[in-house]
Amino acid sequence: MSPAGPLAGLGIVLTRPRSQSLALAAPLEAEGARVLCCPSLEIVPVDPAGASLAALAGLGEARLAIFVSANAVLHGLAAARRHGPWPAGVAAAAVGEATATALREAGIGPVIAPSGRADSEALLALPRLQAVEGAPIIIFRGVGGREHLKNVLESRGARVDYVECYRRERPATDPAETRSAIERGEIHAVHAMSAESVENFGAIVGPAVSLDALALVVPHEAIGRSPARARFGRLIVAGPGPRGLVDSLLNLPRKA
């Protein structure tokens, strides 16, 4: 950890799966932050079945395939490629730039994606997703989740199916180090990528640990509507990518 930098003296907990948290920790530590990993979500691949398997079988007829996350790219493409190469006529879209990058690195492109915000609303605002009357669209996602993307596309006349290719679980994370750091006042922020991660983090550290001095840092405001957000003192919506996260923390008060 760097002893100096614009984030010197700031402690932050990352709640993504450990491999993803470690990748995000490096730019934070380079700016002087103290980073703890407390994985609050585990991604488990699932084999598409039922309606998901039927949607996957019809992928070649789709006009557009939307990937909601990098996990959807990883596990969705693996499932699709078990049925053959990616259909040349099917355009790919991503909810954010990180997901778009994952698609490009997997050899899929060009990719339709919003710049700046990384959420369904930003993707839906793009011109390519306006005139979709009668268009078959497939959304690659985890089991369950928000229905907003599907609902809006269907309201525009699209025919939307899901390929659910992974599920989210609460991992068996040991919270001892994180609890102790919070109780000593060494943590100032918790970063979470989903409402489920926020809820799981609260359950992992337990109800006895006070979080009201901490900021909850999220990529979009919808996560802040989780009831678990109420345990935190403030909500910060960060810009995209590691740089957006660093910038969102620059003016955060730190007492330790």
C-alpha angles and dihedrals in degrees: 000000000000112000092214139034140100091295096046110141094021121120121200134180119216116207102187121110108292098256091051092044092052091054091051093044094066098067091043093051090047087061092051102262124142107233129199123185117219105167107213099172133047123197114217119185118231130194110245111248138171112359091003092055091048090051091049091051089055096047093113090062094053122106093205138016116201122201115200098196145000087263089057088053093049098047099026095054091046089054093045094049091054084069095046141284121328108278109254094220097054114096118215126221131187132202092225144004095264089057091044090052090051090053093049092048088053090055098258118130164211092020127202109221139147121248119228108007118056106207143097093264092058092048092048090053093062117106093237090064097050105074100048101130107153094357118142108229129182122203118204110208147131124280108288123349136130118345095199097102094050094043094053094045091050090049086058090053101262124141105231130192132174131229103198106197106164141023132219121234136177107251125222093253120173104231098190098105093043093047092050093048091050093048091050090053093245096124122074104167143024120207119210131173098200143024088246090058090052092051093046093048091054090050093046096052090039134230095279093067112088114226098174093105092055132087118228108219116201137166096237140015096247090075089059090065090071111113087230089067089074090076091066126080097227143001123231122189108209128207120247124293131000092307091056090051093049092048092050090057099047096093097034110126115243124195103179 
